[in-house]
């Protein structure tokens, strides 16, 4: 009788939300241990890896964004440490220049909209990370990728490697109406950028762009909707612990003061086919993106979803977008439901000056050591010129922490 009841339960779950919702059945629930609140510890060696020594004259000098993409497509916990593994790091707005002895940025430092780095292995070792900046014929720094339109730029989102191709979701941005102050910009679309993952330096050569139907402007009753914030290949090829064959592409709905988590899925071979995406509406997968239902709230503009060996899925994000708390949430499937936020780290860099703030927390499973989760977040300032004052070169750089995973 118990087996019959379990079979009925599985059939009902599948009918309600598809195979994805039963991927962790039997491995989740109250019996599974949770991350201990406030258990994060600083990872200064990772933070130092993305620092620039004083005296550097002209190179990568700080950025946000920070999306690592394993070039062999394997995204399981610790996969970056496998022999020969290489990881492509994507960054959004990036300072290119240098620093003076007092920690100020040198004159002539510029900002471009995106850069990359290539890392060998998953240890924060000197020499393991090579920053890449595209330059024009005169040596001036350029963005690594640019949209076709004028007065627009790309802020990279997450990406995956599928069938030997890097597939990067990128937010297509433009200037705002002048009323946004430090946040005077607006998203106008989502593109999918593609290049061979076998290239020694991906994206420095040719790449393709394709506009995707993964963005909708707010209509007054809801905020902007955009997907590609994070991508989770729940496949055998990606090393997922409970694969169901789908690529899950997460998005947010930017309602006033509350970003809400959304999710779509697509077969990996159809990632460039916009009509193949299906969106979770709370009970089933549908073709209409506008029917997407929130599966968690109080998100940030960046986040991650990590499949765990015990069958659960872990969302990592900055609580309330610009809040000081880094939190995690558990869910029993890629569509949740995701539980209450568990705070694991309290950022203090928002106290560096009255103008600094923190944002963009997310986990990096492939770069994590056994038994822990590596998490990064960003530091920025509302006063752009603070980046050029004494000590200011340390503001606009990522910070890293480690969180112990339940054993």
C-alpha positions as CSV (number, residue, x, y, z in Angstrom):
1,X,0.0,0.0,0.0
2,X,2.8,2.4,0.8
3,X,4.4,1.8,-2.6
4,X,1.0,2.5,-4.2
5,X,0.6,5.7,-2.3
6,X,4.1,6.8,-3.3
7,X,3.4,6.0,-7.0
8,X,0.2,8.1,-6.8
9,X,2.1,11.0,-5.2
10,X,4.8,10.8,-8.0
11,X,2.1,10.8,-10.7
12,X,0.4,13.9,-9.2
13,X,3.7,15.7,-8.9
14,X,4.6,15.0,-12.5
15,X,1.2,16.1,-13.7
16,X,1.5,19.3,-11.7
17,X,5.0,20.4,-12.7
18,X,6.8,17.9,-14.8
19,X,9.7,15.6,-14.3
20,X,11.9,18.3,-12.8
21,X,9.8,18.5,-9.6
22,X,10.5,14.9,-8.6
23,X,14.2,14.9,-9.3
24,X,15.0,15.0,-5.6
25,X,12.0,13.1,-4.3
26,X,13.0,11.0,-1.3
27,X,16.2,12.9,-0.8
28,X,14.8,16.1,0.5
29,X,12.7,17.4,3.4
30,X,13.2,17.8,7.1
31,X,15.7,14.9,7.3
32,X,18.2,16.8,5.1
33,X,20.6,19.1,7.0
34,X,20.7,22.8,6.3
35,X,23.5,25.3,6.1
36,X,24.1,26.8,9.6
37,X,23.0,30.5,9.7
38,X,25.9,33.0,9.7
39,X,28.4,30.2,9.0
40,X,30.2,32.0,6.2
41,X,33.9,32.8,6.5
42,X,36.0,35.3,4.5
43,X,38.0,33.8,1.6
44,X,40.8,36.5,1.4
45,X,42.9,34.5,-1.1
46,X,40.1,34.5,-3.6
47,X,39.5,38.2,-3.0
48,X,43.2,38.9,-3.5
49,X,43.2,37.0,-6.8
50,X,40.9,39.7,-8.2
51,X,43.0,42.6,-6.8
52,X,45.6,44.6,-8.7
53,X,49.0,45.3,-7.1
54,X,49.8,48.9,-6.5
55,X,52.0,50.3,-9.2
56,X,50.2,48.4,-12.0
57,X,50.0,50.7,-15.0
58,X,47.5,49.4,-17.5
59,X,45.4,46.3,-17.0
60,X,42.2,44.9,-15.5
61,X,41.6,47.0,-12.4
62,X,38.2,45.9,-11.0
63,X,34.8,45.0,-12.2
64,X,31.4,43.6,-11.2
65,X,29.3,40.9,-12.9
66,X,31.6,37.9,-12.2
67,X,30.2,34.9,-14.0
68,X,32.5,31.8,-14.3
69,X,31.7,29.4,-17.2
70,X,33.5,26.0,-17.2
71,X,34.7,25.5,-20.8
72,X,34.1,21.7,-20.7
73,X,30.5,22.2,-19.6
74,X,30.9,20.3,-16.4
75,X,29.3,22.4,-13.6
76,X,29.1,20.0,-10.6
77,X,30.5,21.0,-7.2
78,X,34.3,21.2,-7.4
79,X,34.4,20.4,-11.1
80,X,36.9,23.2,-11.8
81,X,39.6,21.3,-9.9
82,X,39.7,18.4,-12.4
83,X,42.9,18.0,-14.3
84,X,43.0,20.4,-17.3
85,X,39.8,22.2,-16.4
86,X,39.6,25.8,-17.6
87,X,37.1,28.4,-16.6
88,X,36.0,31.5,-18.6
89,X,35.1,34.4,-16.2
90,X,32.8,37.1,-17.5
91,X,32.7,40.6,-16.0
92,X,30.4,43.6,-16.6
93,X,31.6,47.2,-16.3
94,X,35.4,47.0,-15.8
95,X,38.1,49.5,-14.9
96,X,41.1,49.3,-17.2
97,X,44.1,51.2,-15.9
98,X,46.3,51.0,-12.8
99,X,46.8,52.1,-9.2
100,X,49.1,54.4,-7.4
101,X,50.9,53.6,-4.2
102,X,48.2,55.2,-2.1
103,X,45.5,53.0,-3.6
104,X,44.0,55.6,-5.9
105,X,43.5,54.9,-9.5
106,X,45.9,56.4,-12.0
107,X,44.9,59.1,-14.4
108,X,43.8,57.7,-17.7
109,X,42.0,54.8,-16.2
110,X,38.9,54.0,-18.3
111,X,35.8,51.9,-17.9
112,X,34.6,49.4,-20.5
113,X,31.3,47.5,-20.4
114,X,32.7,43.9,-20.3
115,X,35.9,41.9,-20.1
116,X,36.9,38.3,-19.5
117,X,39.5,36.2,-17.7
118,X,40.7,32.6,-18.2
119,X,41.5,30.5,-15.2
120,X,43.2,27.1,-15.1
121,X,42.2,24.9,-12.2
122,X,40.0,26.0,-9.2
123,X,42.6,27.3,-6.8
124,X,43.2,31.0,-6.1
125,X,46.9,30.8,-7.1
126,X,49.0,33.5,-8.5
127,X,49.3,33.0,-12.3
128,X,46.2,30.8,-12.5
129,X,44.0,33.7,-13.7
130,X,44.8,35.6,-16.9
131,X,42.7,38.8,-17.5
132,X,41.7,39.6,-21.1
133,X,40.9,43.1,-22.4
134,X,40.1,43.7,-26.1
135,X,42.0,46.6,-27.6
136,X,41.7,48.6,-30.8
137,X,44.6,49.2,-33.2
138,X,45.9,52.0,-31.1
139,X,45.8,50.0,-27.9
140,X,42.8,51.6,-26.4
141,X,40.6,49.3,-24.2
142,X,37.4,48.1,-25.8
143,X,34.4,46.0,-24.5
144,X,34.8,42.4,-25.3
145,X,31.4,42.1,-26.9
146,X,29.1,44.8,-28.2
147,X,25.5,44.9,-29.5
148,X,24.7,45.8,-33.1
149,X,22.7,48.9,-32.1
150,X,24.1,52.4,-31.4
151,X,24.2,53.8,-27.9
152,X,23.7,50.4,-26.4
153,X,26.0,48.0,-24.5
154,X,26.1,44.5,-23.1
155,X,26.2,43.5,-19.4
156,X,26.9,39.8,-19.4
157,X,24.7,37.5,-17.5
158,X,25.2,33.8,-16.9
159,X,26.3,31.3,-19.5
160,X,26.9,27.6,-20.2
161,X,28.9,25.4,-22.6
162,X,26.7,23.1,-24.7
163,X,28.1,20.9,-27.4
164,X,31.4,22.7,-27.6
165,X,29.8,26.2,-27.8
166,X,29.9,28.9,-25.1
167,X,26.3,30.3,-24.8
168,X,26.2,33.5,-23.0
169,X,23.0,35.4,-22.0
170,X,23.7,39.2,-22.2
171,X,21.5,42.1,-21.1
172,X,21.3,44.7,-23.8
173,X,21.4,48.1,-22.1
174,X,21.0,51.8,-22.9
175,X,21.0,55.1,-21.1
176,X,18.0,56.2,-19.0
177,X,16.1,59.4,-19.2
178,X,18.5,61.3,-17.0
179,X,16.5,60.9,-13.8
180,X,18.2,57.8,-12.4
181,X,21.3,59.3,-10.9
182,X,23.9,56.5,-10.4
183,X,21.3,54.0,-11.7
184,X,20.4,55.9,-14.9
185,X,20.3,53.0,-17.3
186,X,17.6,50.7,-18.7
187,X,17.5,47.2,-20.1
188,X,16.0,46.8,-23.5
189,X,16.6,43.2,-24.4
190,X,18.4,39.9,-23.8
191,X,20.7,38.5,-26.5
192,X,22.4,35.0,-26.7
193,X,26.0,35.3,-27.7
194,X,27.8,32.2,-29.0
195,X,31.4,31.2,-29.7
196,X,33.5,28.0,-29.8
197,X,34.5,26.8,-26.4
198,X,37.6,25.2,-28.0
199,X,39.1,28.6,-28.8
200,X,42.2,29.4,-26.7
201,X,40.7,32.7,-25.9
202,X,36.9,32.6,-26.4
203,X,35.2,35.7,-27.7
204,X,38.4,37.5,-28.6
205,X,37.6,36.1,-32.1
206,X,34.3,35.9,-33.9
207,X,31.1,35.5,-32.0
208,X,27.4,35.5,-33.0
209,X,24.5,37.4,-31.4
210,X,20.9,36.5,-31.4
211,X,18.0,38.5,-29.9
212,X,16.0,36.3,-27.6
213,X,12.3,36.7,-26.5
214,X,13.4,36.7,-22.9
215,X,12.7,40.3,-21.9
216,X,9.5,42.2,-21.4
217,X,9.3,45.9,-20.3
218,X,7.2,46.7,-17.2
219,X,3.7,47.7,-18.0
220,X,2.7,49.6,-14.8
221,X,1.2,46.6,-13.1
222,X,4.6,44.7,-12.9
223,X,8.2,45.4,-13.4
224,X,10.6,44.4,-16.2
225,X,10.9,40.7,-16.8
226,X,14.2,39.3,-18.0
227,X,15.8,35.8,-18.1
228,X,19.4,34.6,-18.2
229,X,20.3,35.8,-14.7
230,X,21.6,32.3,-14.0
231,X,21.5,29.1,-16.0
232,X,21.5,25.6,-14.6
233,X,22.1,22.7,-16.9
234,X,20.5,19.8,-15.2
235,X,22.1,17.2,-17.4
236,X,24.4,14.2,-17.4
237,X,26.9,16.1,-19.5
238,X,27.0,18.9,-16.9
239,X,27.6,16.5,-14.1
240,X,24.2,17.3,-12.4
241,X,23.6,15.0,-9.4
242,X,20.0,14.3,-10.4
243,X,19.8,15.1,-14.1
244,X,16.5,15.4,-15.9
245,X,17.8,16.6,-19.3
246,X,16.7,20.2,-19.1
247,X,18.5,23.5,-19.1
248,X,16.9,25.8,-16.5
249,X,17.2,29.5,-17.2
250,X,16.2,31.7,-14.3
251,X,15.0,35.3,-14.5
252,X,13.6,38.0,-12.3
253,X,10.6,40.3,-12.3
254,X,11.7,43.7,-11.1
255,X,8.6,44.8,-9.2
256,X,9.0,47.9,-7.0
257,X,11.4,47.2,-4.1
258,X,11.1,43.4,-4.6
259,X,12.8,41.4,-7.3
260,X,11.0,38.1,-7.7
261,X,12.6,34.9,-9.0
262,X,11.2,33.3,-12.2
263,X,12.2,30.1,-14.1
264,X,12.1,28.8,-17.7
265,X,13.4,25.6,-19.2
266,X,14.5,24.4,-22.6
267,X,16.3,21.4,-24.0
268,X,20.0,22.2,-24.3
269,X,20.0,21.6,-28.1
270,X,17.3,24.2,-28.4
271,X,18.9,27.0,-26.4
272,X,19.0,29.4,-29.4
273,X,15.4,28.7,-30.3
274,X,13.3,31.3,-28.5
275,X,10.0,29.5,-29.3
276,X,11.3,26.3,-27.5
277,X,11.4,28.0,-24.0
278,X,8.7,27.1,-21.6
279,X,7.9,29.2,-18.5
280,X,6.7,28.0,-15.1
281,X,3.4,29.6,-14.2
282,X,3.0,28.0,-10.8
283,X,1.5,24.7,-11.9
284,X,2.7,23.9,-15.4
285,X,5.1,24.9,-18.1
286,X,3.6,27.4,-20.7
287,X,4.8,29.2,-23.8
288,X,3.8,32.7,-22.6
289,X,6.6,34.4,-20.7
290,X,4.2,36.9,-19.2
291,X,2.5,34.1,-17.3
292,X,5.7,33.3,-15.4
293,X,4.9,33.0,-11.6
294,X,7.4,34.0,-8.9
295,X,9.0,31.1,-7.0
296,X,10.8,33.3,-4.5
297,X,11.1,37.0,-3.6
298,X,13.5,39.6,-2.2
299,X,16.1,38.6,-4.9
300,X,19.0,40.5,-6.3
301,X,19.8,41.3,-9.9
302,X,22.3,38.5,-9.8
303,X,22.0,35.1,-8.1
304,X,22.8,31.4,-8.5
305,X,20.9,28.1,-8.4
306,X,23.1,25.1,-7.3
307,X,22.0,21.4,-7.5
308,X,23.0,19.6,-4.4
309,X,23.9,15.9,-4.1
310,X,21.0,15.3,-1.6
311,X,18.5,16.2,-4.3
312,X,17.8,19.8,-3.2
313,X,18.5,23.0,-5.1
314,X,20.1,26.0,-3.4
315,X,19.5,29.6,-4.4
316,X,22.2,32.1,-3.3
317,X,21.5,35.8,-3.5
318,X,21.9,39.2,-1.8
319,X,18.7,39.8,0.2
320,X,16.7,42.8,-1.1
321,X,19.2,43.5,-4.0
322,X,21.4,46.1,-2.2
323,X,21.0,44.7,1.3
324,X,24.0,43.6,3.4
325,X,22.9,40.0,4.0
326,X,24.0,37.2,1.8
327,X,21.4,34.4,2.0
328,X,20.6,30.9,0.7
329,X,17.3,29.2,0.2
330,X,16.5,25.5,-0.3
331,X,14.0,24.0,-2.8
332,X,13.0,20.5,-3.5
333,X,13.1,21.0,-7.3
334,X,14.4,23.5,-9.8
335,X,11.1,25.3,-9.5
336,X,11.0,25.3,-5.7
337,X,9.1,25.9,-3.6
338,X,12.1,27.7,-2.1
339,X,12.2,28.0,1.7
340,X,12.9,31.0,4.0
341,X,16.2,32.8,3.5
342,X,19.0,31.6,5.7
343,X,21.6,34.4,6.3
344,X,25.2,33.2,5.9
345,X,27.2,36.4,5.7
346,X,26.8,40.0,6.7
347,X,28.7,42.3,4.3
348,X,30.4,45.2,5.9
349,X,31.8,47.0,2.8
350,X,28.7,49.1,2.7
351,X,30.2,50.9,5.6
352,X,33.5,51.8,3.9
353,X,32.1,55.2,3.1
354,X,28.6,56.8,3.3
355,X,28.3,56.1,-0.4
356,X,29.3,52.4,-0.8
357,X,26.9,49.5,-1.2
358,X,27.0,45.8,-1.8
359,X,25.1,43.6,-4.2
360,X,25.2,40.7,-6.6
361,X,25.9,37.7,-4.3
362,X,26.0,34.3,-6.0
363,X,27.6,30.9,-5.6
364,X,30.3,29.3,-7.8
365,X,29.8,25.6,-7.4
366,X,32.6,24.3,-9.8
367,X,35.1,26.6,-8.1
368,X,34.2,25.4,-4.6
369,X,36.4,23.2,-2.5
370,X,35.0,19.9,-1.1
371,X,32.4,20.4,1.6
372,X,31.9,24.1,1.0
373,X,30.4,26.7,-1.3
374,X,32.3,29.6,-2.7
375,X,30.3,32.8,-2.9
376,X,31.1,36.2,-4.3
377,X,29.5,39.7,-4.1
378,X,30.3,43.1,-5.4
379,X,31.2,46.5,-3.8
380,X,30.4,49.8,-5.4
381,X,29.8,53.4,-4.6
382,X,27.2,56.1,-5.5
383,X,30.0,58.6,-5.8
384,X,31.9,57.5,-8.9
385,X,34.9,59.7,-8.0
386,X,35.5,57.8,-4.8
387,X,37.1,55.1,-7.0
388,X,39.9,57.5,-7.8
389,X,40.7,58.8,-4.2
390,X,43.3,57.3,-1.9
391,X,42.3,53.7,-1.2
392,X,39.5,53.9,-3.8
393,X,40.8,51.2,-6.0
394,X,39.7,48.6,-3.5
395,X,36.0,49.6,-3.7
396,X,35.0,48.3,-7.1
397,X,36.2,44.7,-6.7
398,X,34.5,41.4,-5.8
399,X,34.7,39.9,-2.3
400,X,34.6,36.2,-1.6
401,X,33.3,34.0,1.3
402,X,33.1,30.3,2.0
403,X,30.0,28.6,3.4
404,X,30.3,25.0,4.8
405,X,27.8,22.6,3.1
406,X,26.0,20.0,5.2
407,X,27.7,16.7,5.2
